[in-house]
C-alpha cells in the first residue's frame, strides 16, 4: 500500500527589503494553492515589510 501525500509543506518567507531575513512557515497545499504573502516584521530593516514565499533549499 502506498502512503498518502503530505498535506502540509514547509516554505520560506523571504523579506522583500533585501536584508536576507526570512521566516519558515507551514503551508497546506490542498487549501492554499497560490503563493503566500504576508506583512511581517523584519528586524534587520527595523520595520514591517512584505514577505513572499520561496522554496527551502
C-alpha distance matrix in Angstrom:
0.0 3.8 6.6 9.4 12.6 15.4 18.2 21.0 22.4 25.6 28.5 32.0 35.0 37.9 41.5 43.5 46.6 45.7 46.0 42.6 41.5 38.0 35.8 32.0 30.3 26.9 26.1 23.8 22.6 21.9 25.5 27.6 27.2 30.6 32.1 33.1 36.8 38.8 42.3 42.2 44.7 45.2 47.1 48.3 49.8 50.8 50.0 47.2 45.7 42.7 39.5 37.1 33.4 32.6 29.7 29.3 30.1
3.8 0.0 3.8 6.6 9.1 12.2 15.1 17.9 19.0 22.2 24.9 28.4 31.4 34.3 37.9 39.8 43.0 42.0 42.4 39.0 38.1 34.6 32.5 28.7 27.1 23.7 22.8 20.7 19.3 18.9 22.5 24.3 23.8 27.1 28.5 29.6 33.4 35.4 38.9 38.9 41.4 41.8 43.9 44.9 46.4 47.4 46.6 43.8 42.2 39.2 35.9 33.5 29.8 28.9 25.9 25.7 26.6
6.6 3.8 0.0 3.8 6.5 9.0 12.0 14.6 15.9 19.1 22.0 25.5 28.5 31.5 35.1 37.2 40.3 39.4 39.6 36.3 35.1 31.5 29.2 25.5 23.7 20.4 19.7 17.6 16.7 16.6 20.1 21.8 21.7 25.0 26.1 26.9 30.6 32.4 35.9 35.7 38.1 38.6 40.6 41.8 43.3 44.2 43.4 40.7 39.2 36.3 33.0 30.8 27.2 26.5 23.6 23.2 24.4
9.4 6.6 3.8 0.0 3.8 6.4 8.8 11.8 13.6 17.2 20.0 23.6 26.3 29.4 32.9 34.9 38.1 37.5 37.9 34.7 33.4 29.7 27.3 23.6 21.5 17.9 16.8 14.4 13.4 12.9 16.4 18.3 18.4 21.8 23.2 23.9 27.6 29.5 33.0 33.1 35.7 36.5 38.6 40.0 41.2 42.1 41.0 38.1 36.6 33.7 30.5 28.2 24.7 24.4 22.0 21.9 23.6
12.6 9.1 6.5 3.8 0.0 3.8 6.4 9.1 10.4 14.0 16.5 20.2 22.9 25.9 29.4 31.3 34.5 33.9 34.4 31.3 30.1 26.4 24.2 20.6 18.5 15.1 13.8 11.7 10.3 10.5 14.1 15.5 15.3 18.5 19.7 20.6 24.3 26.3 29.9 30.0 32.7 33.3 35.6 36.8 38.0 38.9 37.8 34.9 33.3 30.3 27.1 24.7 21.1 20.7 18.3 18.5 20.3
15.4 12.2 9.0 6.4 3.8 0.0 3.8 5.6 7.3 10.9 13.7 17.4 20.0 23.3 26.7 28.8 31.9 31.4 31.7 28.6 27.1 23.4 20.9 17.3 15.1 11.6 10.7 8.9 8.6 9.6 12.6 13.7 14.2 17.2 17.9 18.2 21.8 23.4 26.9 26.8 29.4 30.1 32.3 33.7 34.9 35.7 34.6 31.8 30.4 27.5 24.3 22.3 18.8 18.7 16.5 16.3 18.6
18.2 15.1 12.0 8.8 6.4 3.8 0.0 3.8 6.9 10.5 12.9 16.6 18.6 22.1 25.3 27.2 30.4 30.4 30.7 28.0 26.3 22.5 19.9 16.5 13.7 10.0 8.3 5.6 5.7 6.3 9.0 10.3 11.4 14.5 15.6 15.7 19.3 20.9 24.4 24.6 27.5 28.5 31.0 32.6 33.4 34.1 32.7 29.6 28.2 25.3 22.4 20.4 17.2 17.8 16.3 16.7 19.5
21.0 17.9 14.6 11.8 9.1 5.6 3.8 0.0 3.8 7.0 9.5 13.2 15.2 18.7 21.9 24.1 27.1 27.1 27.2 24.5 22.7 18.9 16.1 12.7 9.9 6.3 5.3 4.3 5.8 8.0 9.7 9.8 11.4 13.7 13.8 13.3 16.7 18.0 21.4 21.3 24.0 24.9 27.2 28.8 29.9 30.5 29.3 26.3 25.0 22.3 19.2 17.5 14.3 15.0 13.7 13.7 16.8
22.4 19.0 15.9 13.6 10.4 7.3 6.9 3.8 0.0 3.8 6.5 10.1 12.7 16.0 19.4 21.7 24.7 24.2 24.4 21.4 19.9 16.1 13.8 10.3 8.4 5.6 5.4 6.6 7.0 10.4 12.0 10.9 11.8 13.3 12.6 12.3 15.6 17.1 20.4 20.1 22.5 22.9 25.2 26.4 27.6 28.6 27.6 24.9 23.4 20.7 17.3 15.4 12.0 11.9 10.1 10.0 13.0
25.6 22.2 19.1 17.2 14.0 10.9 10.5 7.0 3.8 0.0 3.8 6.9 9.8 13.0 16.4 19.0 21.7 21.1 21.0 18.0 16.3 12.6 10.3 6.7 5.7 4.6 6.2 9.0 10.0 13.5 14.5 12.7 13.7 14.3 12.6 11.6 14.2 15.3 18.2 17.4 19.5 19.6 21.7 22.9 24.3 25.3 24.6 22.2 20.7 18.4 14.8 13.4 10.2 10.0 8.4 7.4 10.9
28.5 24.9 22.0 20.0 16.5 13.7 12.9 9.5 6.5 3.8 0.0 3.8 6.5 9.5 13.1 15.4 18.3 17.7 18.0 15.1 13.8 10.1 8.5 5.8 5.5 6.2 6.8 10.2 10.6 14.3 14.7 12.1 12.7 12.3 9.8 8.9 11.2 12.7 15.6 15.1 17.3 17.2 19.7 20.5 21.5 22.8 22.0 19.5 17.7 15.1 11.5 9.8 6.5 6.3 5.8 5.9 9.7
32.0 28.4 25.5 23.6 20.2 17.4 16.6 13.2 10.1 6.9 3.8 0.0 3.8 6.1 9.7 12.4 15.0 14.2 14.2 11.4 10.1 6.5 5.9 4.7 6.4 8.8 9.9 13.5 14.1 17.8 17.8 14.8 15.4 14.1 10.9 9.6 10.6 11.6 13.9 13.1 14.8 14.0 16.4 16.9 18.1 19.6 19.1 17.0 15.0 12.9 9.1 8.0 5.7 5.2 5.9 5.6 9.1
35.0 31.4 28.5 26.3 22.9 20.0 18.6 15.2 12.7 9.8 6.5 3.8 0.0 3.8 6.7 9.4 12.0 12.1 12.4 10.3 8.6 5.3 5.0 6.0 7.1 10.1 10.9 14.6 15.4 18.8 18.0 14.7 15.5 13.6 10.0 7.9 7.7 8.2 10.2 9.6 11.6 11.1 14.1 14.8 15.3 16.7 15.7 13.4 11.3 9.1 5.3 5.1 4.6 6.1 8.6 9.2 12.4
37.9 34.3 31.5 29.4 25.9 23.3 22.1 18.7 16.0 13.0 9.5 6.1 3.8 0.0 3.8 6.5 8.8 8.4 8.9 7.1 6.3 4.5 6.7 8.8 10.8 13.9 14.6 18.2 18.6 22.1 21.4 17.8 18.2 15.8 12.0 10.5 9.4 9.9 10.8 10.3 11.4 9.8 12.7 12.5 12.8 15.0 14.4 12.7 10.1 8.4 5.1 5.4 6.3 6.6 9.5 10.2 12.4
41.5 37.9 35.1 32.9 29.4 26.7 25.3 21.9 19.4 16.4 13.1 9.7 6.7 3.8 0.0 3.8 5.4 6.1 6.7 6.6 5.8 5.9 8.5 11.5 13.3 16.7 17.4 20.9 21.6 24.8 23.7 20.1 20.7 17.9 14.1 12.3 10.0 9.6 9.2 8.6 9.1 7.1 10.4 9.9 9.5 11.8 11.0 9.6 6.8 6.2 4.5 6.7 9.2 10.1 13.3 14.0 16.0
43.5 39.8 37.2 34.9 31.3 28.8 27.2 24.1 21.7 19.0 15.4 12.4 9.4 6.5 3.8 0.0 3.8 5.3 7.8 8.7 9.1 9.6 12.1 14.9 16.3 19.3 19.4 22.7 23.0 26.0 24.7 21.0 21.1 17.8 14.2 13.0 10.3 10.5 9.9 10.6 11.3 9.6 12.8 11.9 10.3 13.1 11.7 10.3 6.8 5.8 5.8 7.1 10.3 11.3 14.8 16.2 18.0
46.6 43.0 40.3 38.1 34.5 31.9 30.4 27.1 24.7 21.7 18.3 15.0 12.0 8.8 5.4 3.8 0.0 3.9 5.6 8.1 8.7 10.6 13.5 16.8 18.6 22.0 22.5 25.9 26.5 29.5 28.2 24.5 24.8 21.6 18.0 16.5 13.6 13.0 11.4 11.3 10.8 8.3 10.9 9.2 7.2 10.4 9.7 9.6 6.8 7.9 8.6 10.7 13.7 14.5 17.8 18.6 20.0
45.7 42.0 39.4 37.5 33.9 31.4 30.4 27.1 24.2 21.1 17.7 14.2 12.1 8.4 6.1 5.3 3.9 0.0 3.8 5.5 7.8 10.1 13.6 16.5 18.9 22.2 22.8 26.4 26.6 29.9 29.1 25.4 25.3 22.3 18.6 17.5 15.3 15.3 14.3 13.9 13.3 10.2 12.2 9.8 9.0 12.7 12.8 12.9 10.3 10.7 10.2 11.4 13.7 13.5 16.2 16.9 17.6
46.0 42.4 39.6 37.9 34.4 31.7 30.7 27.2 24.4 21.0 18.0 14.2 12.4 8.9 6.7 7.8 5.6 3.8 0.0 3.8 5.5 8.8 12.3 15.6 18.4 21.9 23.2 26.9 27.6 31.0 30.1 26.6 27.0 24.2 20.4 18.9 16.7 16.0 14.8 13.4 11.9 8.3 9.3 6.5 7.0 10.5 11.6 12.4 10.7 11.9 11.2 13.1 15.1 14.8 17.2 17.0 17.8
42.6 39.0 36.3 34.7 31.3 28.6 28.0 24.5 21.4 18.0 15.1 11.4 10.3 7.1 6.6 8.7 8.1 5.5 3.8 0.0 3.8 6.5 10.3 13.0 16.1 19.5 20.9 24.6 25.2 28.7 28.3 24.8 25.1 22.7 18.9 17.5 16.1 15.8 15.4 13.9 13.0 9.6 10.8 8.6 10.1 13.1 14.1 14.3 12.4 12.8 10.8 12.1 13.2 12.2 14.1 13.5 14.1
41.5 38.1 35.1 33.4 30.1 27.1 26.3 22.7 19.9 16.3 13.8 10.1 8.6 6.3 5.8 9.1 8.7 7.8 5.5 3.8 0.0 3.8 7.2 10.4 13.5 17.1 18.9 22.7 23.8 27.2 26.5 23.3 24.1 21.9 18.2 16.1 14.6 13.7 13.2 10.9 9.9 6.8 8.1 7.2 9.1 11.2 12.2 12.1 10.8 11.4 9.3 11.3 12.4 12.3 14.2 13.3 14.7
38.0 34.6 31.5 29.7 26.4 23.4 22.5 18.9 16.1 12.6 10.1 6.5 5.3 4.5 5.9 9.6 10.6 10.1 8.8 6.5 3.8 0.0 3.8 6.8 9.8 13.4 15.2 18.9 20.1 23.6 23.0 19.8 20.8 18.9 15.3 13.1 12.2 11.6 12.0 10.0 10.1 8.3 10.2 10.5 12.0 13.6 13.8 12.7 11.3 10.8 7.7 9.2 9.5 9.6 11.4 10.5 12.7
35.8 32.5 29.2 27.3 24.2 20.9 19.9 16.1 13.8 10.3 8.5 5.9 5.0 6.7 8.5 12.1 13.5 13.6 12.3 10.3 7.2 3.8 0.0 3.8 6.5 10.2 12.5 16.2 17.9 21.2 20.5 17.7 19.2 17.8 14.6 11.9 11.5 10.5 11.5 9.2 10.0 9.5 11.4 12.8 14.3 15.1 14.8 13.1 12.3 11.5 8.3 9.8 9.4 10.3 11.7 10.6 13.5
32.0 28.7 25.5 23.6 20.6 17.3 16.5 12.7 10.3 6.7 5.8 4.7 6.0 8.8 11.5 14.9 16.8 16.5 15.6 13.0 10.4 6.8 3.8 0.0 3.8 7.1 9.8 13.4 15.1 18.5 18.3 15.9 17.4 16.7 13.9 11.5 12.4 12.1 14.0 12.1 13.5 13.3 15.1 16.5 18.1 18.8 18.5 16.6 15.6 14.2 10.7 11.0 9.3 9.8 10.1 8.6 11.9
30.3 27.1 23.7 21.5 18.5 15.1 13.7 9.9 8.4 5.7 5.5 6.4 7.1 10.8 13.3 16.3 18.6 18.9 18.4 16.1 13.5 9.8 6.5 3.8 0.0 3.8 6.5 10.1 12.3 15.4 14.9 12.7 14.7 14.5 12.2 9.6 11.1 11.0 13.5 12.3 14.4 15.2 17.3 19.1 20.3 20.7 19.8 17.2 16.4 14.5 11.2 11.1 9.2 10.7 11.1 10.4 14.1
26.9 23.7 20.4 17.9 15.1 11.6 10.0 6.3 5.6 4.6 6.2 8.8 10.1 13.9 16.7 19.3 22.0 22.2 21.9 19.5 17.1 13.4 10.2 7.1 3.8 0.0 3.8 6.8 9.3 12.2 12.2 10.6 12.9 13.6 12.3 10.3 12.7 13.1 16.1 15.4 17.9 18.8 21.1 22.9 24.0 24.3 23.3 20.5 19.5 17.3 14.1 13.4 10.8 12.2 11.8 11.5 15.1
26.1 22.8 19.7 16.8 13.8 10.7 8.3 5.3 5.4 6.2 6.8 9.9 10.9 14.6 17.4 19.4 22.5 22.8 23.2 20.9 18.9 15.2 12.5 9.8 6.5 3.8 0.0 3.8 5.9 8.9 8.7 7.0 9.2 10.2 9.6 8.3 11.5 12.7 16.2 16.4 19.3 20.5 23.1 24.8 25.4 26.0 24.4 21.3 20.0 17.2 14.2 12.7 10.0 11.7 11.6 12.4 16.0
23.8 20.7 17.6 14.4 11.7 8.9 5.6 4.3 6.6 9.0 10.2 13.5 14.6 18.2 20.9 22.7 25.9 26.4 26.9 24.6 22.7 18.9 16.2 13.4 10.1 6.8 3.8 0.0 3.8 5.6 5.8 5.8 8.2 10.5 11.2 10.6 14.0 15.5 19.0 19.5 22.7 24.0 26.8 28.5 29.0 29.5 27.8 24.5 23.2 20.2 17.6 15.8 13.1 14.8 14.4 15.4 18.8
22.6 19.3 16.7 13.4 10.3 8.6 5.7 5.8 7.0 10.0 10.6 14.1 15.4 18.6 21.6 23.0 26.5 26.6 27.6 25.2 23.8 20.1 17.9 15.1 12.3 9.3 5.9 3.8 0.0 3.8 5.7 5.4 5.8 8.8 10.2 10.9 14.6 16.9 20.6 21.5 24.7 25.7 28.6 29.9 30.3 31.2 29.5 26.2 24.4 21.1 18.4 16.0 12.9 14.1 13.4 15.0 18.1
21.9 18.9 16.6 12.9 10.5 9.6 6.3 8.0 10.4 13.5 14.3 17.8 18.8 22.1 24.8 26.0 29.5 29.9 31.0 28.7 27.2 23.6 21.2 18.5 15.4 12.2 8.9 5.6 3.8 0.0 3.8 6.0 6.5 10.2 12.6 13.3 16.9 19.1 22.8 23.9 27.3 28.7 31.6 33.2 33.4 34.1 32.1 28.6 27.0 23.6 21.3 18.9 16.2 17.6 17.1 18.8 21.8
25.5 22.5 20.1 16.4 14.1 12.6 9.0 9.7 12.0 14.5 14.7 17.8 18.0 21.4 23.7 24.7 28.2 29.1 30.1 28.3 26.5 23.0 20.5 18.3 14.9 12.2 8.7 5.8 5.7 3.8 0.0 3.8 6.1 9.1 11.6 11.7 15.0 16.8 20.4 21.8 25.4 27.1 30.2 31.9 31.8 32.3 30.0 26.4 24.9 21.6 19.8 17.8 15.6 17.8 18.1 19.9 23.2
27.6 24.3 21.8 18.3 15.5 13.7 10.3 9.8 10.9 12.7 12.1 14.8 14.7 17.8 20.1 21.0 24.5 25.4 26.6 24.8 23.3 19.8 17.7 15.9 12.7 10.6 7.0 5.8 5.4 6.0 3.8 0.0 3.8 5.8 7.8 8.0 11.3 13.5 17.2 18.8 22.4 23.9 27.1 28.7 28.4 29.1 26.8 23.2 21.5 18.1 16.2 14.0 12.0 14.4 15.1 17.3 20.7
27.2 23.8 21.7 18.4 15.3 14.2 11.4 11.4 11.8 13.7 12.7 15.4 15.5 18.2 20.7 21.1 24.8 25.3 27.0 25.1 24.1 20.8 19.2 17.4 14.7 12.9 9.2 8.2 5.8 6.5 6.1 3.8 0.0 3.8 6.9 8.8 12.3 15.2 19.0 20.8 24.3 25.4 28.8 29.9 29.5 30.6 28.4 24.9 22.6 19.0 17.1 14.2 12.0 13.8 14.3 17.0 20.0
30.6 27.1 25.0 21.8 18.5 17.2 14.5 13.7 13.3 14.3 12.3 14.1 13.6 15.8 17.9 17.8 21.6 22.3 24.2 22.7 21.9 18.9 17.8 16.7 14.5 13.6 10.2 10.5 8.8 10.2 9.1 5.8 3.8 0.0 3.8 6.5 9.4 12.8 16.3 18.5 22.1 22.9 26.5 27.3 26.7 28.0 25.6 22.2 19.6 15.9 14.3 11.2 9.6 11.8 13.3 16.4 19.3
32.1 28.5 26.1 23.2 19.7 17.9 15.6 13.8 12.6 12.6 9.8 10.9 10.0 12.0 14.1 14.2 18.0 18.6 20.4 18.9 18.2 15.3 14.6 13.9 12.2 12.3 9.6 11.2 10.2 12.6 11.6 7.8 6.9 3.8 0.0 3.8 6.6 10.2 13.7 15.6 19.0 19.5 23.0 23.7 23.1 24.6 22.4 19.2 16.4 12.7 10.8 7.5 6.0 8.5 10.6 13.7 16.7
33.1 29.6 26.9 23.9 20.6 18.2 15.7 13.3 12.3 11.6 8.9 9.6 7.9 10.5 12.3 13.0 16.5 17.5 18.9 17.5 16.1 13.1 11.9 11.5 9.6 10.3 8.3 10.6 10.9 13.3 11.7 8.0 8.8 6.5 3.8 0.0 3.8 6.8 10.5 12.2 15.7 16.6 20.1 21.3 20.7 21.8 19.6 16.2 13.9 10.4 8.3 6.1 5.3 8.9 11.4 13.7 17.1
36.8 33.4 30.6 27.6 24.3 21.8 19.3 16.7 15.6 14.2 11.2 10.6 7.7 9.4 10.0 10.3 13.6 15.3 16.7 16.1 14.6 12.2 11.5 12.4 11.1 12.7 11.5 14.0 14.6 16.9 15.0 11.3 12.3 9.4 6.6 3.8 0.0 3.8 7.1 9.5 12.9 14.0 17.7 18.8 17.8 18.8 16.2 12.8 10.4 6.8 5.7 4.6 6.3 10.1 13.3 15.4 18.7
38.8 35.4 32.4 29.5 26.3 23.4 20.9 18.0 17.1 15.3 12.7 11.6 8.2 9.9 9.6 10.5 13.0 15.3 16.0 15.8 13.7 11.6 10.5 12.1 11.0 13.1 12.7 15.5 16.9 19.1 16.8 13.5 15.2 12.8 10.2 6.8 3.8 0.0 3.8 6.0 9.7 11.5 15.1 16.8 15.7 16.1 13.4 9.8 8.2 5.6 5.3 6.8 8.9 12.5 15.6 17.0 20.4
42.3 38.9 35.9 33.0 29.9 26.9 24.4 21.4 20.4 18.2 15.6 13.9 10.2 10.8 9.2 9.9 11.4 14.3 14.8 15.4 13.2 12.0 11.5 14.0 13.5 16.1 16.2 19.0 20.6 22.8 20.4 17.2 19.0 16.3 13.7 10.5 7.1 3.8 0.0 3.8 7.1 9.3 12.8 14.6 13.0 13.0 9.9 6.2 5.3 4.3 6.0 8.9 11.7 15.0 18.3 19.4 22.5
42.2 38.9 35.7 33.1 30.0 26.8 24.6 21.3 20.1 17.4 15.1 13.1 9.6 10.3 8.6 10.6 11.3 13.9 13.4 13.9 10.9 10.0 9.2 12.1 12.3 15.4 16.4 19.5 21.5 23.9 21.8 18.8 20.8 18.5 15.6 12.2 9.5 6.0 3.8 0.0 3.8 6.5 9.7 12.1 11.2 10.7 8.4 5.2 5.8 6.4 6.6 10.2 12.5 15.3 18.2 18.6 21.6
44.7 41.4 38.1 35.7 32.7 29.4 27.5 24.0 22.5 19.5 17.3 14.8 11.6 11.4 9.1 11.3 10.8 13.3 11.9 13.0 9.9 10.1 10.0 13.5 14.4 17.9 19.3 22.7 24.7 27.3 25.4 22.4 24.3 22.1 19.0 15.7 12.9 9.7 7.1 3.8 0.0 3.8 6.2 9.0 8.4 7.2 5.7 4.2 6.3 8.5 9.0 12.7 15.1 17.3 20.1 20.0 22.6
45.2 41.8 38.6 36.5 33.3 30.1 28.5 24.9 22.9 19.6 17.2 14.0 11.1 9.8 7.1 9.6 8.3 10.2 8.3 9.6 6.8 8.3 9.5 13.3 15.2 18.8 20.5 24.0 25.7 28.7 27.1 23.9 25.4 22.9 19.5 16.6 14.0 11.5 9.3 6.5 3.8 0.0 3.8 5.5 5.5 5.7 5.7 5.9 6.5 9.0 8.9 12.5 14.9 16.3 19.0 18.7 20.8
47.1 43.9 40.6 38.6 35.6 32.3 31.0 27.2 25.2 21.7 19.7 16.4 14.1 12.7 10.4 12.8 10.9 12.2 9.3 10.8 8.1 10.2 11.4 15.1 17.3 21.1 23.1 26.8 28.6 31.6 30.2 27.1 28.8 26.5 23.0 20.1 17.7 15.1 12.8 9.7 6.2 3.8 0.0 3.8 5.5 4.6 6.8 8.5 10.0 12.8 12.6 16.1 18.1 19.2 21.5 20.6 22.5
48.3 44.9 41.8 40.0 36.8 33.7 32.6 28.8 26.4 22.9 20.5 16.9 14.8 12.5 9.9 11.9 9.2 9.8 6.5 8.6 7.2 10.5 12.8 16.5 19.1 22.9 24.8 28.5 29.9 33.2 31.9 28.7 29.9 27.3 23.7 21.3 18.8 16.8 14.6 12.1 9.0 5.5 3.8 0.0 3.8 5.4 8.2 10.3 10.8 13.4 13.3 16.4 18.5 19.0 21.3 20.5 21.8
49.8 46.4 43.3 41.2 38.0 34.9 33.4 29.9 27.6 24.3 21.5 18.1 15.3 12.8 9.5 10.3 7.2 9.0 7.0 10.1 9.1 12.0 14.3 18.1 20.3 24.0 25.4 29.0 30.3 33.4 31.8 28.4 29.5 26.7 23.1 20.7 17.8 15.7 13.0 11.2 8.4 5.5 5.5 3.8 0.0 3.8 5.6 8.1 8.4 11.6 12.5 15.7 18.5 19.4 22.2 22.1 23.5
50.8 47.4 44.2 42.1 38.9 35.7 34.1 30.5 28.6 25.3 22.8 19.6 16.7 15.0 11.8 13.1 10.4 12.7 10.5 13.1 11.2 13.6 15.1 18.8 20.7 24.3 26.0 29.5 31.2 34.1 32.3 29.1 30.6 28.0 24.6 21.8 18.8 16.1 13.0 10.7 7.2 5.7 4.6 5.4 3.8 0.0 3.8 7.2 9.2 12.8 13.9 17.5 20.2 21.6 24.4 24.1 25.9
50.0 46.6 43.4 41.0 37.8 34.6 32.7 29.3 27.6 24.6 22.0 19.1 15.7 14.4 11.0 11.7 9.7 12.8 11.6 14.1 12.2 13.8 14.8 18.5 19.8 23.3 24.4 27.8 29.5 32.1 30.0 26.8 28.4 25.6 22.4 19.6 16.2 13.4 9.9 8.4 5.7 5.7 6.8 8.2 5.6 3.8 0.0 3.8 6.4 10.1 12.0 15.7 18.8 20.7 23.8 24.0 26.2
47.2 43.8 40.7 38.1 34.9 31.8 29.6 26.3 24.9 22.2 19.5 17.0 13.4 12.7 9.6 10.3 9.6 12.9 12.4 14.3 12.1 12.7 13.1 16.6 17.2 20.5 21.3 24.5 26.2 28.6 26.4 23.2 24.9 22.2 19.2 16.2 12.8 9.8 6.2 5.2 4.2 5.9 8.5 10.3 8.1 7.2 3.8 0.0 3.8 7.1 9.2 12.9 16.0 18.5 21.7 22.2 24.8
45.7 42.2 39.2 36.6 33.3 30.4 28.2 25.0 23.4 20.7 17.7 15.0 11.3 10.1 6.8 6.8 6.8 10.3 10.7 12.4 10.8 11.3 12.3 15.6 16.4 19.5 20.0 23.2 24.4 27.0 24.9 21.5 22.6 19.6 16.4 13.9 10.4 8.2 5.3 5.8 6.3 6.5 10.0 10.8 8.4 9.2 6.4 3.8 0.0 3.8 6.5 9.9 13.3 15.6 19.1 20.1 22.5
42.7 39.2 36.3 33.7 30.3 27.5 25.3 22.3 20.7 18.4 15.1 12.9 9.1 8.4 6.2 5.8 7.9 10.7 11.9 12.8 11.4 10.8 11.5 14.2 14.5 17.3 17.2 20.2 21.1 23.6 21.6 18.1 19.0 15.9 12.7 10.4 6.8 5.6 4.3 6.4 8.5 9.0 12.8 13.4 11.6 12.8 10.1 7.1 3.8 0.0 3.8 6.5 10.1 12.8 16.4 17.9 20.6
39.5 35.9 33.0 30.5 27.1 24.3 22.4 19.2 17.3 14.8 11.5 9.1 5.3 5.1 4.5 5.8 8.6 10.2 11.2 10.8 9.3 7.7 8.3 10.7 11.2 14.1 14.2 17.6 18.4 21.3 19.8 16.2 17.1 14.3 10.8 8.3 5.7 5.3 6.0 6.6 9.0 8.9 12.6 13.3 12.5 13.9 12.0 9.2 6.5 3.8 0.0 3.8 6.9 9.5 12.9 14.2 17.0
37.1 33.5 30.8 28.2 24.7 22.3 20.4 17.5 15.4 13.4 9.8 8.0 5.1 5.4 6.7 7.1 10.7 11.4 13.1 12.1 11.3 9.2 9.8 11.0 11.1 13.4 12.7 15.8 16.0 18.9 17.8 14.0 14.2 11.2 7.5 6.1 4.6 6.8 8.9 10.2 12.7 12.5 16.1 16.4 15.7 17.5 15.7 12.9 9.9 6.5 3.8 0.0 3.8 6.6 10.3 12.4 15.2
33.4 29.8 27.2 24.7 21.1 18.8 17.2 14.3 12.0 10.2 6.5 5.7 4.6 6.3 9.2 10.3 13.7 13.7 15.1 13.2 12.4 9.5 9.4 9.3 9.2 10.8 10.0 13.1 12.9 16.2 15.6 12.0 12.0 9.6 6.0 5.3 6.3 8.9 11.7 12.5 15.1 14.9 18.1 18.5 18.5 20.2 18.8 16.0 13.3 10.1 6.9 3.8 0.0 3.8 7.0 9.4 12.5
32.6 28.9 26.5 24.4 20.7 18.7 17.8 15.0 11.9 10.0 6.3 5.2 6.1 6.6 10.1 11.3 14.5 13.5 14.8 12.2 12.3 9.6 10.3 9.8 10.7 12.2 11.7 14.8 14.1 17.6 17.8 14.4 13.8 11.8 8.5 8.9 10.1 12.5 15.0 15.3 17.3 16.3 19.2 19.0 19.4 21.6 20.7 18.5 15.6 12.8 9.5 6.6 3.8 0.0 3.8 6.6 9.1
29.7 25.9 23.6 22.0 18.3 16.5 16.3 13.7 10.1 8.4 5.8 5.9 8.6 9.5 13.3 14.8 17.8 16.2 17.2 14.1 14.2 11.4 11.7 10.1 11.1 11.8 11.6 14.4 13.4 17.1 18.1 15.1 14.3 13.3 10.6 11.4 13.3 15.6 18.3 18.2 20.1 19.0 21.5 21.3 22.2 24.4 23.8 21.7 19.1 16.4 12.9 10.3 7.0 3.8 0.0 3.8 6.1
29.3 25.7 23.2 21.9 18.5 16.3 16.7 13.7 10.0 7.4 5.9 5.6 9.2 10.2 14.0 16.2 18.6 16.9 17.0 13.5 13.3 10.5 10.6 8.6 10.4 11.5 12.4 15.4 15.0 18.8 19.9 17.3 17.0 16.4 13.7 13.7 15.4 17.0 19.4 18.6 20.0 18.7 20.6 20.5 22.1 24.1 24.0 22.2 20.1 17.9 14.2 12.4 9.4 6.6 3.8 0.0 3.8
30.1 26.6 24.4 23.6 20.3 18.6 19.5 16.8 13.0 10.9 9.7 9.1 12.4 12.4 16.0 18.0 20.0 17.6 17.8 14.1 14.7 12.7 13.5 11.9 14.1 15.1 16.0 18.8 18.1 21.8 23.2 20.7 20.0 19.3 16.7 17.1 18.7 20.4 22.5 21.6 22.6 20.8 22.5 21.8 23.5 25.9 26.2 24.8 22.5 20.6 17.0 15.2 12.5 9.1 6.1 3.8 0.0
